[in-house]
């Protein structure tokens, strides 16, 4: 990522959760520990099904008396509805502020030029009144600014940042092995822990109960994690969502996201899995890339 580039993430949406019970409300739902979130620290987390399957992922940022939720725009309506279902009698207000606020991403190197910054994933500071934070998933994804749309371009000009192609950011994320878009295609198709959330700082195994905690903990403690979500690249042909991936007629995985920035659920411990070989689907020849930040032992 170029130090002068900024990417306007118009595919992101903003929810705001506040109220007397906001902290406890989120803590009982999410896979991470909301106690980690403060004026100087943001966190990545997920909301799973009771069975531990993936439903939603998002970043939580402390803001005033409540919490900003930065999520994919395609998931915001579903997430809003799901949070509202769990709300019950809690003293919590959930607002969709996506028409008022925008998310912009820029490089790790640019983030380090700010005063009193710390080179720690999730580290958060204020640019005037607006939060800037180093992506809590992976520092190589750079930093994010959440700002009122009306102030966006004046602030970017003052920061010396120039608008750049969002596709470049997507490609960078895909190469890192982190899903940039189309998260709805993963819903209920894999366990949250299979999304690499441990390595992406999205699961806290020491916190108390949350939705989906039982199966997540069981897979971790019994060392039953045998599949992972990994980026794939088509060498030739065309991918189809849901089709199986083979090596010498042995099924090794399944395509979950097929377009633009594809991902598949891969049996990474299978003896037939190797990053150095090509794999087959019904209509394509592919390569599977395992990011160096993923643990496989």
TAJOBEL-V230803 format. One record per residue. N is the residue number from 1. RES is the residue in one letter. SS is DSSP state (alpha for helix, beta for strand, coil for the rest). PHI is phi as a letter, one per 30 degrees, with the letter a starting at -180 (NA if undefined). PSI is psi in whole degrees, -180 to 180 (999 if undefined). Layout:
n->(N N)
res->(RES RES)
ss->(SS SS)
phi->(PHI PHI)
psi->(PSI PSI)
//
This chain:
n->(1 2 3 4 5 6 7 8 9 10 11 12 13 14 15 16 17 18 19 20 21 22 23 24 25 26 27 28 29 30 31 32 33 34 35 36 37 38 39 40 41 42 43 44 45 46 47 48 49 50 51 52 53 54 55 56 57 58 59 60 61 62 63 64 65 66 67 68 69 70 71 72 73 74 75 76 77 78 79 80 81 82 83 84 85 86 87 88 89 90 91 92 93 94 95 96 97 98 99 100 101 102 103 104 105 106 107 108 109 110 111 112 113 114 115 116 117 118 119 120 121 122 123 124 125 126 127 128 129 130 131 132 133 134 135 136 137 138 139 140 141 142 143 144 145 146 147 148 149 150 151 152 153 154 155 156 157 158 159 160 161 162 163 164 165 166 167 168 169 170 171 172 173 174 175 176 177 178 179 180 181 182 183 184 185 186 187 188 189 190 191 192 193 194 195 196 197 198 199 200 201 202 203 204 205 206 207 208 209 210 211 212 213 214 215 216 217 218 219 220 221 222 223 224 225 226 227 228 229 230 231 232 233 234 235 236 237 238 239 240 241 242 243 244 245 246 247 248 249 250 251 252 253 254 255 256 257 258 259 260 261 262 263 264 265 266 267 268 269 270 271 272 273 274 275 276 277 278 279 280 281 282 283 284 285 286 287 288 289 290 291 292 293 294 295 296 297)
res->(X X X X X X X X X X X X X X X X X X X X X X X X X X X X X X X X X X X X X X X X X X X X X X X X X X X X X X X X X X X X X X X X X X X X X X X X X X X X X X X X X X X X X X X X X X X X X X X X X X X X X X X X X X X X X X X X X X X X X X X X X X X X X X X X X X X X X X X X X X X X X X X X X X X X X X X X X X X X X X X X X X X X X X X X X X X X X X X X X X X X X X X X X X X X X X X X X X X X X X X X X X X X X X X X X X X X X X X X X X X X X X X X X X X X X X X X X X X X X X X X X X X X X X X X X X X X X X X X X X X X X X X X X X X X X X X X X X X X X X X X X X X X X X X X X X X X X X X X X)
ss->(coil coil coil coil beta beta beta beta coil coil coil beta beta beta beta beta beta beta coil coil coil alpha alpha alpha alpha alpha alpha coil coil coil coil coil coil alpha alpha alpha coil beta coil coil beta coil beta beta beta beta beta beta coil coil coil coil beta beta beta beta beta beta beta beta beta beta beta coil coil beta beta beta beta beta beta beta alpha alpha alpha alpha alpha alpha alpha alpha alpha alpha alpha alpha alpha alpha alpha coil coil coil coil coil beta beta beta beta coil coil coil coil beta beta beta beta beta beta coil alpha alpha alpha alpha coil coil coil coil coil coil coil coil coil coil coil beta beta beta beta beta coil coil beta beta beta beta beta coil coil coil coil alpha alpha alpha coil beta beta beta beta beta beta alpha alpha alpha alpha alpha alpha alpha alpha alpha alpha coil coil coil beta beta coil coil alpha alpha alpha alpha alpha alpha alpha alpha alpha alpha alpha coil coil coil coil coil coil alpha alpha alpha alpha coil coil coil coil beta alpha alpha alpha alpha coil coil coil coil coil coil coil coil coil coil coil coil coil coil coil coil coil alpha alpha alpha alpha alpha alpha alpha alpha alpha coil coil coil coil coil coil beta beta beta beta beta beta beta beta beta beta coil coil coil coil coil coil beta beta beta beta coil coil beta beta beta beta beta beta beta beta coil coil coil coil coil beta beta beta beta coil coil coil coil coil coil coil coil coil coil coil coil beta beta coil coil coil beta beta beta beta beta beta coil coil coil coil coil coil coil coil)
phi->(NA d d c d b b d d d c c b b c b c b k e c e d d e d e d c d d c c d d d d b d c a c b c a b c c d e d i d d b b b a c c b d a h c b b d c c b d d d c d d d d e d d d d d d d h c d d b c c c c c d d c c b c b c b d e d d e d d d d h d b d b e i d b b c c i c c d b b d e d d a d d d i c b c c b d e d c e d d d d d d d i c c e b d d d d d e d d d d d d j c d d a i d d d c e i c a d e d d d i d d d c i c b c d c d d d a d i d d d d d d d d d c h c d c b b d b d b b d d a i b d b e i d d c b b h i c d c l b d c b c c i b d b b d c d d c d d d d a d d c c b c c d b a c b c c c c d d d d d b c)
psi->(127 139 -20 -8 146 146 117 110 76 0 4 155 161 123 155 124 120 180 167 -35 13 -46 -49 -38 -51 -40 -35 -10 -43 159 -15 177 112 -16 -16 -18 125 -174 -19 10 129 161 155 143 -179 160 118 168 166 -24 -2 10 152 133 -55 150 151 169 139 128 131 135 116 -126 2 -155 129 137 119 110 169 139 -34 -18 -8 -40 -43 -41 -44 -45 -42 -42 -38 -35 -41 -14 -44 -120 11 145 78 140 132 120 141 109 23 -25 -10 -29 154 154 132 139 144 178 157 -42 -41 -40 -39 -10 -10 152 143 27 154 136 65 130 132 -10 134 139 173 130 101 -114 0 137 135 132 147 130 121 -12 -47 128 -26 -14 -7 -158 168 146 128 121 153 135 -36 -25 -7 -60 -31 -42 -42 -37 -43 -29 -5 33 144 135 131 171 126 -31 -31 -39 -44 -46 -42 -44 -43 -42 -34 -18 25 124 121 -22 175 36 -26 -23 -11 -12 128 14 -9 159 151 -40 -24 -12 9 28 -24 -48 -24 15 35 -3 135 112 -2 -12 172 -161 147 170 122 4 -38 -52 -35 -48 -39 -45 -41 -53 -32 9 45 14 103 -10 148 151 118 149 144 158 133 124 -42 156 -170 133 152 133 133 -8 152 155 134 155 113 50 7 121 129 -14 -170 136 126 -39 120 -24 146 -64 76 148 154 153 117 137 83 -15 -4 141 -20 -3 130 138 -18 -5 165 151 163 143 -178 -35 11 160 128 162 146 129 126 114 148 -14 -5 131 136 9 999)
//
